[in-house]
Amino acid sequence: MAFPETPVRRAARAGILSCAALAVVACGTDSRMAAPVASGGSPDLLRSSAASVSISPTSASATVGQSVQFTATVRDSRGRIVSGATVSWRSSDTTIAKVSSSGLASALAAGKDTIIVSAGSASARAVLVVSAPVAQAPGTVSDLAVTATTDSVATLRFTQVGNGAGGAASYEMRYAAAPMSWGSASPVAKGSCASPIAGTSVGSPLSCTVNGLAPGKAYNFQVVAFRGTLNVNAVFGGLSNIAAGSTSTTSVVTPPPPPPPTSHVDTIFHDGFESGNLSAWQDNYRASAKAVLTDPSFAKEGQRYLAITYAPGSDGGSLTHFFMPGYDSAYVRVWVRFPTNWSGGTKLIMFRGSRTDNEWSSFGVGGACPDGTNFFTANVVTRAQSTLPLRFYTYYVGMARESDGVTCYGRYGDSSDPGGAPNPAAIYFPPLDVSTGGWHLLEFQLNLNTPGMANGSERMWLDGVEKGEWSGLVFRTSNILMVNAFTIESSMNETQ
C-alpha cells in the first residue's frame, strides 16, 4: 500500500504535539481537558470509547415499495462524535420492512415497524409506519388489434396493463358492426375473449378469440381494463383504441340428412324413451347418473326424455346398444340439449368397432392404439371451451401417438393433434358451437374402409348443417372389425 507519509513519522509527530498540548493544559485549572483522546487517535480507541448512539429520523412513514434512509450517530462518554464506529441495523418485523447494513429500510407491507441500530451495548430505535399504496385507475390498452379472421371468428391481441393496485388487470371486451359505440356494443360472450378476460402479466401480450360472428361483415372491437368484479365493485381504466376487422364470406353447406350407406336400409335401433326405462340398452355404465323423466313441456317429442347428470370434470357413464356381428356403415340422429349453466366439454355419441368374435374388444381401450384387428371408435364430442365447439374424436389405424410412442388417445384430426394436423386431416365447417338452453339435432355417419384401402370416412351435422368431414381413414385391416355398437357417452375426460 502507498501512504502520503511514512506512518511511523506521522504518528510520532502527532504524539509530540499531543504531549505538548497536554503539558500546557496540565498546568492550568481546567482538568476536563485532560482526556487522553486526540483527533489523531486510532480507530480502535475511538470504537472502544462509544457510549451512546442516536438514530435519525426517529420516526418516518412510507408506502409499500418505498425506502427510507436512517442514519446513526455514535458518541463517546464525553458526548463527542465517534467517527468510524461499527453499528448494526435490524428490523423488529421483517414482514413489514427490511433494513440494510447501511440503514436503508425498504417497506414491504402495511403496518408499524421499529428500526433498531446498535453500537456496542448502546442502541437506539425509530418508528417506521408503512401504508398500503394508494390505488390508481387501471391502465388503458392502446394497441388492440385484429390479427386474424375467419367467416365467424376474429382473433385479437393487445399488451396487458396494470390494475392500478400493483397487479395485472382483467378486461371486458365489446364488439359491434362498424362503427361501434361502447355503450350500445355487445359484450363478447363466445370465444376466449368472453368477459371477464383474466390478465396474466403486465406488459405481456394477450391474444383471444371472438366467436359466433356473421360472415362477410365489418366489425369493431374495444376493450377496457378493470380490477375487482364486473357488475359488483369493478374499477375501470380508460377505453382502448378501436380495432377493426372483417369476417370472410363462405358458402354454408346445408345438406339433407345423409343417405343410407347402401340401397338396403336397416333400422338397427330406435328409442324415444317413451317406455320410461332403459331396458333396450344392454350396457348401462354408471346407471345412477341417468334417469328417464316425464315432462311433455320439456321433452323434444312425446312425453319423456333421458337426463344424464354429472359434475364438471366428471364421468356420467355411458349407454350402449349392441348389434352384432355388425355393419360396414352406420348413421345415427339424436336430439341433445345442454342446460344454460353447462360448463366444460364432453363426449356425446360414439360408434364402436369390436371384433365380431368379441363384442367387448372396443371397451376400456383408452390409451391403446388400434392395429386394424383389435378395435376402433368414432366419436362426436364438444371441446372444453365456453362455446362447446364440435369435433370428431376418433381412434383409427395410423393415428398419432403420444410422446412416449406407445400411447394413443382419440384425435380431432386438426392442428391440436400431437405433431399437428394429420394427413388426411378433418375438414370442419364453422361455426361449430353448440348453444345451451335448447334442443339440437346431431347426426353422425360412419363408413368403414375396405380392408387394404384407405377409404373410410365420417361426417357430422348440427341442426341439418354439415359441420365436419374426415375422409381417407383406415379403421380396419380385416373384416373381423365391424360397426357393431352405438354408445351415448357422457364423459368430460377427452383423453380416454
C-alpha positions in Angstrom: 0.0 0.0 0.0 1.1 3.6 -0.5 0.7 6.4 2.1 1.3 10.2 1.8 3.8 9.9 4.6 5.7 7.2 6.4 3.2 6.1 9.1 5.8 6.0 11.8 6.8 9.5 11.2 3.2 10.8 11.1 2.3 9.1 14.3 5.4 10.4 16.0 4.6 14.0 15.1 1.1 13.6 16.4 2.4 12.2 19.7 4.7 15.1 20.2 2.0 17.7 19.6 -0.4 15.9 21.9 2.1 15.7 24.7 3.0 19.4 24.3 -0.7 20.4 24.5 -1.3 18.2 27.5 1.7 19.5 29.3 0.5 23.1 28.9 -3.1 22.3 29.9 -2.0 20.3 32.9 -0.6 23.5 34.3 -4.0 25.2 34.2 -7.1 24.8 36.4 -9.5 23.0 33.9 -8.9 19.3 34.5 -11.7 18.5 31.9 -9.2 18.9 29.1 -7.1 16.1 30.3 -8.9 13.3 28.5 -6.3 11.1 26.7 -8.1 11.3 23.3 -6.9 13.4 20.4 -8.2 13.9 16.9 -5.4 11.7 15.6 -6.3 8.8 17.9 -6.5 5.3 16.4 -9.9 3.8 15.2 -9.7 1.0 17.8 -9.5 3.6 20.5 -12.5 5.5 19.0 -14.7 2.5 18.8 -14.0 1.4 22.3 -15.0 4.8 23.6 -18.6 4.6 22.2 -21.0 5.3 25.0 -24.3 6.2 23.1 -25.9 6.0 19.7 -28.8 8.0 18.3 -30.9 7.5 15.2 -32.3 9.9 12.6 -35.1 10.3 11.8 -36.7 8.9 14.9 -40.0 8.4 13.0 -40.8 8.0 9.4 -43.6 6.9 7.1 -43.6 5.2 3.7 -45.8 3.3 1.3 -45.3 -0.2 0.2 -42.4 -0.3 -2.3 -40.7 2.9 -1.0 -37.4 3.2 1.0 -36.3 5.4 3.9 -32.7 6.1 4.8 -31.9 6.1 8.5 -28.5 7.3 9.9 -26.8 6.6 13.2 -24.5 8.9 15.3 -22.2 7.4 17.9 -20.8 9.4 20.8 -18.2 8.7 23.5 -18.8 9.2 27.2 -17.9 12.8 26.9 -20.6 13.4 24.2 -18.1 13.7 21.3 -18.9 12.1 18.0 -17.0 8.9 17.4 -16.1 8.5 13.7 -15.9 5.1 12.0 -17.8 3.3 14.8 -19.2 -0.1 13.9 -23.0 -0.2 14.0 -25.6 -2.9 13.2 -29.2 -2.5 11.9 -32.2 -4.7 12.2 -36.0 -4.6 11.8 -38.3 -5.7 14.6 -40.8 -7.1 12.0 -39.2 -8.2 8.7 -42.6 -8.8 7.1 -43.2 -5.1 7.2 -39.8 -3.8 6.4 -36.2 -4.9 5.9 -33.1 -2.8 6.6 -29.7 -2.9 5.0 -26.3 -2.7 6.7 -26.2 1.0 5.7 -29.6 1.8 7.4 -31.7 1.8 4.2 -35.2 0.5 5.2 -37.4 -1.0 2.4 -41.2 -1.0 3.0 -42.7 -4.4 2.3 -46.2 -4.5 3.8 -48.6 -2.1 5.6 -48.0 -1.9 9.3 -45.9 -0.4 12.1 -42.2 -1.4 12.5 -39.3 -0.5 14.7 -35.9 0.1 13.2 -33.1 -0.6 15.7 -29.4 0.4 15.5 -26.8 -0.8 17.9 -23.2 0.2 18.7 -21.6 -2.0 21.3 -24.0 -2.1 24.2 -25.8 1.1 23.1 -28.9 1.1 20.9 -31.5 3.5 19.5 -34.9 3.0 17.9 -37.0 4.7 15.3 -40.7 4.1 14.3 -41.5 3.3 10.6 -45.1 3.4 9.6 -45.8 1.6 6.3 -49.1 2.2 4.5 -50.6 0.4 1.5 -50.1 2.1 -1.8 -52.9 4.4 -2.9 -54.7 2.6 -5.7 -54.8 4.3 -9.0 -57.0 3.8 -12.0 -56.2 0.7 -14.1 -54.2 1.3 -17.2 -55.5 1.8 -20.7 -54.9 -0.6 -23.6 -53.5 1.4 -26.6 -52.6 -1.3 -29.1 -55.7 -3.5 -29.6 -55.5 -5.1 -33.0 -57.3 -7.8 -35.1 -54.7 -10.3 -36.1 -56.8 -12.8 -38.0 -60.4 -13.6 -39.0 -62.4 -16.4 -40.5 -66.1 -16.4 -41.5 -67.2 -16.4 -37.9 -64.1 -15.8 -35.7 -61.9 -12.8 -35.0 -58.5 -13.1 -33.2 -57.4 -10.1 -31.3 -54.2 -9.1 -29.5 -53.1 -6.4 -27.1 -50.4 -5.6 -24.5 -51.6 -6.2 -20.9 -51.7 -3.3 -18.4 -51.7 -2.9 -14.7 -54.8 -2.9 -12.5 -53.7 0.3 -10.6 -53.1 -1.7 -7.4 -49.9 -3.5 -8.2 -51.3 -6.4 -10.2 -52.4 -7.4 -13.7 -55.7 -6.1 -14.9 -58.8 -8.0 -16.0 -60.6 -7.0 -19.2 -64.0 -6.6 -20.7 -64.3 -6.6 -24.5 -67.2 -5.5 -26.6 -67.9 -5.6 -30.3 -70.4 -4.2 -32.8 -70.9 -3.8 -36.5 -68.8 -0.8 -37.5 -68.9 1.9 -36.4 -69.2 1.0 -32.7 -70.2 2.9 -29.6 -69.1 1.3 -26.3 -72.5 1.9 -24.6 -74.5 0.1 -27.2 -71.9 -2.6 -28.2 -72.4 -6.2 -27.1 -70.1 -7.8 -24.5 -68.2 -10.7 -26.0 -70.0 -13.9 -24.9 -68.4 -16.6 -27.2 -64.7 -17.4 -27.5 -61.8 -16.8 -25.3 -62.4 -13.0 -25.4 -65.6 -13.6 -23.4 -65.8 -11.3 -20.4 -64.2 -11.2 -18.0 -60.8 -11.9 -19.6 -58.2 -12.8 -16.9 -54.9 -10.9 -17.2 -51.6 -12.7 -16.5 -48.6 -10.3 -16.5 -48.3 -6.6 -17.1 -46.5 -5.8 -20.3 -47.1 -9.3 -21.8 -49.1 -9.8 -25.0 -52.6 -11.4 -24.7 -54.4 -13.0 -27.6 -58.0 -14.2 -27.6 -60.8 -15.0 -30.0 -64.4 -13.7 -30.6 -66.6 -16.4 -31.9 -70.0 -16.5 -33.4 -69.6 -13.6 -35.8 -71.6 -13.3 -39.0 -69.7 -13.9 -42.3 -68.9 -11.1 -44.6 -69.3 -8.3 -42.1 -67.1 -5.5 -40.8 -66.7 -5.3 -37.1 -65.2 -3.0 -34.5 -63.8 -4.2 -31.2 -62.8 -2.3 -28.0 -61.5 -3.4 -24.6 -61.3 -1.8 -21.1 -59.1 -2.9 -18.2 -60.5 -3.2 -14.7 -59.9 -4.6 -11.2 -62.4 -6.1 -8.9 -65.6 -8.0 -10.1 -67.7 -6.9 -13.0 -71.2 -5.6 -12.0 -70.1 -5.7 -8.4 -67.1 -3.5 -7.5 -65.1 -3.1 -10.7 -62.8 -0.1 -11.1 -62.2 0.7 -14.7 -59.4 2.3 -16.7 -59.9 4.1 -20.0 -61.4 2.6 -23.2 -58.8 1.3 -25.6 -58.4 2.2 -29.2 -61.0 0.7 -31.6 -59.7 -2.3 -33.6 -61.4 -3.2 -36.9 -61.7 -6.4 -38.9 -64.0 -8.1 -41.4 -65.1 -11.7 -41.4 -64.7 -13.7 -44.6 -67.7 -14.8 -46.8 -68.3 -18.5 -47.1 -71.0 -20.6 -48.6 -72.6 -22.7 -46.0 -73.3 -26.3 -46.9 -76.8 -27.3 -45.8 -77.2 -30.9 -47.0 -80.2 -33.0 -46.1 -79.6 -35.9 -43.7 -77.1 -38.3 -45.3 -78.4 -41.1 -47.5 -78.1 -44.7 -46.1 -74.8 -46.4 -46.9 -76.4 -48.9 -49.3 -79.7 -49.2 -51.2 -80.8 -51.6 -48.5 -81.8 -49.7 -45.3 -81.9 -51.5 -41.9 -83.3 -49.5 -39.0 -80.9 -51.0 -36.5 -82.3 -49.5 -33.3 -84.7 -46.7 -32.1 -85.5 -45.5 -28.7 -87.6 -42.4 -27.9 -87.5 -43.3 -24.1 -91.3 -43.4 -24.1 -91.1 -46.8 -22.4 -89.9 -44.9 -19.2 -87.0 -47.3 -18.8 -83.6 -48.2 -20.4 -84.2 -51.9 -20.9 -83.4 -51.5 -24.7 -79.8 -50.8 -23.8 -77.6 -53.8 -22.9 -74.9 -51.9 -21.1 -75.6 -49.1 -18.6 -72.4 -47.9 -17.1 -72.9 -45.6 -14.0 -76.7 -46.0 -14.1 -77.2 -43.7 -11.1 -76.3 -40.7 -13.4 -79.2 -41.4 -15.7 -83.0 -41.1 -15.5 -85.9 -41.2 -17.9 -88.1 -38.2 -16.9 -91.6 -37.4 -17.8 -92.3 -33.8 -18.8 -94.1 -33.1 -22.1 -93.4 -29.4 -21.8 -89.6 -30.1 -21.8 -89.3 -33.2 -24.0 -88.5 -32.7 -27.6 -91.1 -35.2 -28.7 -93.6 -37.2 -26.8 -93.8 -37.3 -23.0 -90.3 -38.4 -21.9 -86.6 -37.8 -22.3 -83.3 -39.2 -21.0 -81.5 -36.9 -18.5 -77.8 -37.6 -17.7 -76.4 -35.5 -14.8 -72.7 -35.3 -13.9 -70.5 -32.7 -12.4 -67.9 -30.6 -14.3 -64.8 -32.7 -15.0 -66.5 -36.0 -14.0 -67.9 -39.0 -15.8 -71.7 -39.6 -16.3 -71.1 -43.1 -17.6 -72.5 -44.5 -20.9 -75.4 -46.4 -22.5 -74.6 -48.9 -25.2 -76.8 -50.9 -27.6 -75.1 -53.8 -29.5 -75.9 -55.0 -33.0 -73.6 -57.9 -33.6 -71.9 -59.0 -35.8 -72.2 -55.5 -37.3 -72.3 -53.4 -40.4 -69.9 -51.6 -42.8 -71.7 -48.3 -42.4 -74.0 -46.7 -39.9 -75.9 -43.5 -39.4 -77.5 -42.1 -36.2 -79.5 -39.0 -35.4 -80.1 -37.8 -31.8 -81.6 -34.8 -30.2 -79.4 -33.3 -27.5 -79.8 -30.4 -25.1 -77.4 -28.6 -22.7 -78.7 -26.7 -19.7 -77.9 -23.0 -19.6 -75.5 -23.4 -16.7 -73.5 -26.1 -18.5 -69.7 -25.9 -18.2 -67.0 -28.0 -19.9 -66.6 -30.2 -22.9 -68.0 -33.7 -23.1 -68.2 -36.8 -25.3 -71.7 -37.2 -26.9 -72.2 -40.1 -29.3 -70.0 -43.0 -30.4 -69.9 -45.8 -32.9 -67.8 -48.7 -31.7 -66.0 -51.3 -33.8 -65.4 -54.5 -31.9 -64.2 -57.8 -33.2 -67.1 -60.0 -34.5 -65.9 -62.7 -32.0 -65.7 -60.3 -29.0 -68.3 -57.6 -28.6 -66.3 -56.0 -25.8 -63.0 -55.5 -27.6 -63.7 -51.8 -28.1 -64.4 -51.2 -24.4 -61.8 -50.0 -21.9 -59.3 -49.0 -24.7 -58.4 -45.5 -23.6 -54.7 -45.1 -24.3 -54.5 -48.1 -26.6 -53.6 -47.9 -30.3 -55.7 -49.6 -33.0 -53.9 -52.1 -35.2 -56.7 -52.8 -37.6 -57.8 -56.0 -36.0 -58.4 -55.1 -32.3 -60.9 -52.2 -32.3 -61.8 -48.7 -33.5 -64.1 -46.0 -32.2 -65.6 -42.9 -33.8 -67.0 -40.2 -31.5 -68.6 -36.8 -31.7 -67.6 -34.5 -28.8 -67.7 -30.9 -27.7 -64.4 -29.3 -26.7 -63.8 -28.0 -23.2 -64.4 -24.4 -24.3 -67.1 -21.9 -23.4 -68.7 -22.2 -26.8 -68.8 -26.0 -26.9 -67.4 -26.4 -30.4 -68.0 -29.8 -32.0 -65.2 -32.1 -33.0 -64.6 -35.7 -34.2 -62.7 -37.8 -31.6 -61.5 -40.9 -33.4 -59.3 -44.0 -32.8 -58.1 -45.2 -36.2 -55.1 -47.1 -37.7 -52.0 -44.9 -38.1 -53.2 -42.2 -35.7 -50.6 -40.0 -34.0 -49.2 -41.4 -30.7 -48.3 -39.6 -27.5 -44.7 -38.6 -26.8 -43.9 -42.0 -25.2 -44.5 -43.6 -28.6 -46.9 -46.3 -27.3 -50.0 -44.4 -26.1 -52.9 -43.3 -28.2 -55.8 -41.1 -27.4 -58.7 -40.1 -29.7 -57.8 -37.5 -32.3 -59.7 -34.4 -33.6 -58.0 -34.5 -37.0 -56.8 -30.9 -36.7 -53.8 -28.9 -35.6 -54.4 -29.7 -31.9 -53.4 -33.3 -32.5 -49.8 -34.3 -31.5 -47.5 -33.2 -34.2 -50.1 -31.0 -35.8 -52.9 -31.8 -38.3 -52.7 -35.3 -39.6 -52.7 -36.4 -43.3 -55.5 -36.7 -44.1 -57.0 -34.1 -41.9 -60.6 -33.5 -40.9 -62.4 -30.6 -42.6 -64.6 -28.5 -40.3 -67.2 -26.0 -41.3 -67.5 -23.3 -38.7 -69.3 -22.1 -36.7 -69.1 -25.4 -34.7 -70.6 -24.1 -31.5 -73.4 -25.8 -29.7 -75.6 -23.3 -27.8 -77.2 -24.1 -24.4 -80.8 -24.0 -23.4 -82.4 -25.6 -26.5 -82.6 -28.8 -28.4 -80.2 -29.6 -31.2 -80.3 -32.3 -33.8 -77.0 -34.1 -34.1 -76.3 -36.5 -36.9 -73.3 -38.7 -37.5 -72.4 -41.1 -40.3 -69.6 -43.6 -40.3 -68.3 -45.6 -43.4 -65.7 -48.2 -42.8 -62.8 -48.6 -45.2 -62.5 -51.6 -47.4 -59.7 -53.8 -45.9 -56.5 -52.9 -47.7 -57.7 -49.4 -48.7 -57.8 -46.0 -47.1 -61.3 -45.1 -48.0 -63.0 -44.8 -44.6 -64.9 -41.6 -43.7 -67.1 -39.9 -41.1 -69.4 -36.9 -41.3 -71.4 -34.9 -38.8 -74.3 -32.4 -39.0 -75.7 -30.0 -36.4 -79.3 -28.9 -37.0 -79.2 -30.0 -40.6 -75.9 -28.2 -41.4 -72.8 -30.1 -42.1 -70.1 -29.4 -39.6 -67.3 -31.8 -40.3 -66.0 -34.4 -42.8 -63.0 -36.7 -42.4 -62.0 -38.9 -45.3 -59.2 -41.3 -46.2 -59.2 -43.1 -42.9 -58.3 -46.7 -42.1 -60.4 -48.3 -39.4 -59.6 -51.9 -40.1 -57.3 -54.2 -42.0 -59.7 -57.2 -41.8 -63.4 -57.8 -41.8 -63.0 -59.1 -38.2 -63.9 -55.5 -37.3 -67.4 -54.1 -38.0 -69.6 -51.3 -36.7 -71.4 -53.2 -34.0 -72.3 -50.9 -31.1 -73.7 -47.5 -30.5 -73.0 -45.6 -27.3 -74.3 -42.5 -25.7 -71.2 -41.2 -24.0 -71.1 -38.7 -21.1 -67.5 -38.3 -20.0 -65.8 -34.9 -19.7 -62.4 -36.6 -19.9 -61.4 -36.1 -23.6 -58.3 -38.2 -23.2 -59.9 -41.6 -22.8 
